């Protein structure tokens, strides 16, 4: 009887728990009223004032899926196709004609499931800092008196911020579930704008600091997911490169060399094994040759070469960064004061109109790692004559029909049109930036291939770059591309820093292949050595090879620049 009563009580308790949704609690169920209001405001969702907490929770519930667990459901077809392309998938034939089909395809390849999204919002500290820079993390920790190990590294800064997040929330008297504006108290307005611009979110002008924080906060989860997606992609590429390189090393070894390597690493080789069997056994243990578990994150991908080839590769990396910075400095030293001011203006940096040239150069160098804002009057800077006419025509500007106007005159008209709309109210400006986003997509390939020599010379003249008599069209295009890239992106490229592009692209892959090959050569030197002095010679050989590869990488970067 007692047993029956216990089961009955358990069954009743379970029924109550399930009915109450204890196993299916949404993150916002535990939010305070102010957090619910903040979330709705951040996402521009209207709500009645005053409103009860229950009413607010219901409004959040109605919008939660489209804003949090499945944000792509609000995207247009172009955004959906772009996401699939970036993730390495092609839109299916049927999906190209149907937005619903595109949404379903994106859902299959989304970063996380709806359940994972729900879980993540219950652990905000785990991801809210992912997209912060090292200096922003350090400023946050310093402000709240949180110590961190020296020398500071990104991992230790992130760890300290995450571990102390809830205690800081209590200190400022705010909830930890949906952080308030205080979290970004150490960020400047230019940092907020740069964060949004670098992630492709247009910044409406004029706007307030509070609005900028709202835009950053509501996009922070997506930024974290994008970072993790990029890290996973880099890890997969790294693993593929490592596997391919180590296979080539084993293929180059003789049967006896494989056996000696296996014996030295405690790997049992069955008597009478044929070459294919030897290769299969070696490949199963390839981690002993190249090292394992070193490609689990983007940061470890970039650090892997250093751990495998000593400090030579690290020095080559530092050299590459220095060369990128030096190349940028050489470029801006040749720019006119007007172009230097334009560089600052395109990043929302106050321009000292009466400033001396040296002061302008110093300010530009401070902003060299920042790309220009997504949309501004300078967005039109490298548009072709045809693109400018099409844009002006779409805005009903009569200048589009005046065939006598030069490209420079059309550019001036477009910039004036933008400047006028930017001060005419948020609604009109939002409409303008939406139209500009579509036009920019059509005009984004700034190769200068269709430009006339006179337009190229005029464009270079806007930088103060002299054009020598006899310069070919290709030389003019190369100059225009170089200075446009520095003006638009600083030491960044559309897909990240130039330095990161080198490491994440051909240079990094080639470097990995060379380093693993050098490692294989080191192994063979060790195996065929007869005494300790041969071991020493082998180590010297490996060091020299690493140095040689570092020099090759350095020369490659110089050629690219």
SVG drawing of the C-alpha trace seen along z (x, -y; Angstrom):
<svg xmlns="http://www.w3.org/2000/svg" viewBox="-2 -75 81 87">
<polyline fill="none" stroke="black" stroke-width="0.4" points="0.0,0.0 2.8,-2.4 4.5,-1.5 1.3,-2.2 0.9,-5.6 4.5,-6.5 4.0,-5.7 0.7,-7.7 2.4,-10.7 5.2,-10.5 2.8,-10.3 0.8,-13.3 4.0,-15.3 5.2,-14.4 1.9,-15.4 2.0,-18.8 5.6,-19.3 5.0,-18.5 1.7,-20.5 3.6,-23.4 6.2,-23.1 9.1,-22.6 10.9,-20.4 10.2,-22.9 10.9,-26.3 11.9,-29.0 14.8,-31.3 12.6,-34.4 10.2,-32.7 12.7,-33.6 13.3,-37.2 12.4,-40.2 9.9,-42.7 12.7,-45.2 14.6,-42.4 11.5,-41.6 11.0,-45.3 14.6,-45.7 14.5,-42.7 11.3,-44.0 12.9,-47.5 16.1,-46.0 14.2,-44.2 11.9,-47.2 8.8,-45.3 6.0,-47.5 4.3,-46.7 1.6,-48.5 2.6,-50.8 1.9,-50.1 1.8,-46.3 1.8,-43.4 4.7,-41.0 2.5,-38.2 1.5,-40.4 5.2,-41.2 6.2,-37.5 3.5,-36.6 4.7,-39.2 8.3,-37.9 7.0,-34.4 5.2,-35.4 8.5,-36.8 11.1,-34.5 11.4,-32.0 11.9,-34.6 14.4,-36.7 16.3,-34.1 15.9,-30.4 15.4,-30.8 16.3,-34.3 16.7,-33.4 12.9,-33.2 12.9,-37.0 15.6,-37.1 14.9,-37.8 15.8,-35.3 19.1,-37.0 20.2,-36.8 19.2,-33.1 21.2,-32.3 24.2,-34.2 24.2,-32.3 24.1,-29.0 27.0,-30.1 29.1,-31.2 28.5,-27.8 29.6,-26.0 26.2,-24.9 24.4,-25.6 20.7,-26.6 18.7,-23.7 17.0,-24.2 13.5,-24.3 14.7,-26.5 15.9,-29.2 12.2,-29.9 10.7,-29.5 11.6,-31.5 10.0,-28.8 12.2,-26.1 15.2,-28.3 14.3,-28.7 14.0,-24.9 17.4,-24.4 19.0,-27.0 17.3,-25.3 19.1,-22.1 22.5,-23.8 21.9,-26.4 24.5,-26.7 22.4,-25.3 19.0,-23.6 16.2,-25.5 16.8,-23.5 20.5,-24.5 19.5,-28.2 17.2,-28.0 19.9,-26.4 22.4,-29.1 20.2,-31.9 20.2,-30.2 24.0,-30.6 24.6,-34.2 28.1,-34.5 29.3,-31.6 29.0,-33.5 28.3,-37.2 32.0,-38.1 33.0,-36.0 32.9,-39.0 34.8,-41.4 38.3,-42.5 41.1,-41.8 41.3,-45.5 37.6,-45.6 37.8,-42.5 40.7,-44.1 38.9,-47.4 35.8,-45.5 37.9,-43.5 39.9,-46.6 36.8,-48.7 35.3,-46.0 38.6,-45.3 38.9,-41.7 42.5,-40.4 43.8,-38.2 47.1,-36.3 50.0,-38.0 51.1,-38.0 47.5,-38.4 46.1,-36.1 42.7,-36.1 41.7,-32.8 42.6,-34.0 40.7,-37.3 37.6,-35.5 37.7,-33.1 38.0,-35.9 35.1,-37.8 32.9,-34.7 33.6,-33.5 33.0,-37.0 30.0,-38.0 27.2,-37.1 29.1,-38.7 29.5,-41.9 25.8,-41.8 25.0,-41.6 27.5,-44.4 25.7,-46.8 22.3,-45.6 21.2,-44.1 19.9,-40.7 22.3,-38.3 19.8,-36.8 19.6,-39.8 22.4,-42.3 21.7,-46.0 23.6,-48.9 26.1,-48.9 27.8,-45.9 29.1,-48.1 30.0,-51.0 33.7,-50.9 32.9,-50.9 33.2,-54.2 30.5,-55.1 33.1,-54.6 33.7,-51.0 30.0,-50.3 29.7,-51.6 32.8,-49.6 31.4,-46.4 28.2,-46.7 29.9,-47.8 32.4,-44.9 29.5,-42.4 27.5,-43.9 24.8,-45.7 24.0,-49.2 24.1,-51.9 21.3,-54.4 22.2,-58.1 21.6,-60.0 21.3,-57.6 21.9,-57.4 24.4,-55.5 21.5,-53.5 20.3,-52.5 23.8,-51.4 24.1,-49.2 20.7,-47.7 21.9,-46.8 25.1,-45.2 23.3,-43.3 20.6,-41.9 23.2,-40.7 25.7,-39.3 24.4,-35.8 24.5,-35.6 28.1,-37.1 29.1,-34.3 27.6,-31.6 29.3,-33.1 32.7,-33.0 32.2,-29.4 31.2,-28.5 34.3,-30.1 36.4,-28.4 34.9,-25.0 35.5,-25.6 39.2,-26.6 39.5,-23.5 38.2,-21.2 40.5,-22.8 43.4,-22.4 42.7,-18.8 42.4,-18.1 45.7,-19.9 47.4,-18.0 46.1,-14.6 47.2,-15.3 50.6,-16.4 51.3,-13.5 50.1,-11.0 52.7,-12.4 55.4,-12.0 54.6,-8.4 54.3,-7.8 57.9,-9.1 59.3,-6.7 60.6,-3.2 59.2,-0.1 62.1,0.1 61.8,-3.6 58.1,-3.1 59.0,-0.1 61.7,-1.9 59.3,-4.9 56.6,-2.5 59.0,-0.7 60.3,-3.9 56.7,-5.0 55.6,-1.7 53.4,-0.7 53.2,3.1 53.7,4.2 52.5,7.7 55.2,10.0 55.2,10.0 53.1,6.9 53.0,5.6 53.6,2.0 49.9,1.1 49.4,2.6 52.4,0.6 51.0,-2.6 47.5,-1.9 49.0,-1.3 51.2,-4.5 48.2,-6.6 46.1,-5.4 48.8,-6.8 49.6,-9.9 49.0,-12.1 52.3,-10.9 54.0,-12.5 52.1,-15.8 50.6,-16.2 47.0,-15.8 44.2,-17.9 45.8,-21.1 43.1,-22.2 40.1,-22.5 39.7,-26.2 40.6,-29.1 43.2,-30.3 44.9,-26.9 44.9,-26.6 46.9,-29.9 49.2,-28.8 49.8,-25.2 52.7,-26.1 54.6,-27.7 54.3,-24.6 55.5,-22.3 58.4,-24.3 59.8,-26.4 59.9,-30.2 61.0,-30.7 57.4,-30.5 56.2,-32.8 58.9,-35.3 57.7,-35.0 54.1,-35.7 55.3,-38.8 57.3,-39.9 54.1,-39.5 52.1,-41.7 54.9,-44.3 55.0,-44.2 51.2,-44.7 51.4,-47.7 54.5,-49.1 52.7,-48.8 49.7,-50.7 51.9,-53.4 53.7,-53.8 50.4,-54.1 48.9,-56.8 52.1,-58.8 51.4,-59.5 47.7,-60.5 46.5,-64.1 45.1,-65.8 41.6,-65.6 41.8,-61.8 43.2,-61.4 40.3,-63.4 37.9,-61.3 39.4,-58.1 38.6,-59.3 35.2,-60.6 34.2,-57.2 34.8,-55.6 32.9,-58.2 36.0,-59.7 35.9,-63.4 38.1,-65.2 40.3,-68.1 39.6,-70.5 42.5,-72.7 44.8,-69.8 48.3,-69.5 49.3,-66.7 51.3,-64.9 48.3,-64.9 46.0,-63.6 48.5,-60.8 48.7,-59.9 44.9,-59.7 44.7,-57.5 47.3,-55.1 45.3,-54.7 42.3,-53.7 44.2,-51.4 42.6,-48.2 39.1,-49.5 37.1,-49.1 34.9,-52.0 31.3,-51.9 28.9,-49.8 27.0,-52.7 28.1,-56.3 28.7,-59.0 32.0,-57.2 30.2,-54.0 30.0,-55.4 33.8,-56.1 34.7,-53.4 31.4,-52.9 31.5,-52.9 29.8,-55.6 27.1,-53.1 26.5,-52.1 26.3,-55.8 23.8,-56.6 21.7,-53.6 21.7,-54.6 20.7,-58.2 18.0,-57.1 16.5,-54.8 16.4,-57.8 14.7,-60.0 17.7,-62.2 17.7,-64.1 21.4,-64.0 21.2,-60.4 19.8,-61.6 22.5,-64.2 24.9,-62.3 27.5,-65.1 28.2,-64.6 31.6,-63.0 32.0,-60.2 33.3,-62.7 30.2,-64.9 27.9,-61.9 29.8,-60.8 29.3,-64.3 25.6,-64.1 25.3,-60.7 27.2,-61.8 25.1,-64.9 21.9,-62.8 23.1,-60.5 24.1,-63.4 20.7,-65.0 18.7,-61.8 20.9,-61.2 19.5,-64.3 15.9,-64.1 14.7,-61.6 15.2,-58.0 12.4,-56.6 13.7,-58.2 17.2,-57.2 16.2,-53.6 14.6,-53.5 17.7,-54.9 20.1,-52.4 17.9,-49.5 18.0,-50.6 21.7,-51.3 22.3,-47.8 20.7,-46.3 22.6,-48.6 25.9,-47.9 25.5,-44.2 25.3,-44.8 28.3,-47.2 30.5,-45.4 33.1,-43.9 35.5,-46.9 38.0,-45.6 38.2,-48.8 38.3,-46.6 35.7,-48.7 37.1,-52.1 38.6,-54.4 42.1,-55.7 40.9,-59.2 38.5,-58.0 41.4,-55.9 43.7,-59.0 41.0,-61.2 40.4,-58.6 44.1,-58.4 44.3,-62.2 41.7,-62.2 44.4,-60.5 47.1,-62.8 48.8,-59.9 51.0,-61.1 50.5,-59.2 53.6,-59.0 53.6,-59.5 53.3,-56.2 51.6,-54.3 49.6,-51.4 46.0,-50.8 46.9,-47.7 49.3,-49.7 46.6,-52.3 44.1,-49.6 46.6,-48.0 47.3,-51.4 43.6,-52.2 42.8,-48.7 45.6,-49.1 44.7,-52.5 40.9,-51.7 41.5,-48.6 43.5,-50.6 41.0,-53.4 37.9,-51.1 39.4,-48.4 42.5,-49.7 44.7,-46.7 41.5,-44.6 39.9,-42.8 36.2,-42.1 36.7,-38.6 39.0,-39.7 42.5,-41.2 45.0,-41.0 47.3,-39.2 44.5,-36.7 43.8,-36.2 47.5,-35.2 47.5,-32.8 44.0,-31.4 44.6,-31.2 47.3,-29.9 50.2,-31.0 48.9,-29.1 48.2,-25.9 51.6,-26.0 53.3,-26.7 51.6,-23.7 52.6,-21.4 56.2,-22.6 56.3,-22.3 55.0,-18.8 57.3,-17.9 60.2,-19.3 59.0,-17.3 59.0,-14.2 62.5,-15.0 63.5,-15.4 62.1,-12.0 64.1,-10.4 67.3,-12.1 66.7,-10.7 66.1,-7.2 69.1,-7.0 71.5,-8.6 74.2,-6.4 75.1,-8.4 74.3,-11.4 76.1,-13.8 73.7,-12.8 70.8,-13.6 72.4,-17.0 72.9,-17.4 69.3,-16.4 68.0,-19.0 70.1,-21.7 68.8,-20.6 65.2,-20.9 65.9,-24.3 67.4,-25.5 64.5,-24.1 62.1,-25.9 64.1,-29.1 64.1,-28.5 60.4,-28.0 59.8,-31.1 61.9,-33.1 59.8,-31.6 56.6,-32.6 58.0,-36.1 59.0,-36.5 55.6,-35.2 53.9,-37.9 56.1,-40.6 55.2,-39.5 51.5,-39.6 51.8,-43.1"/>
</svg>
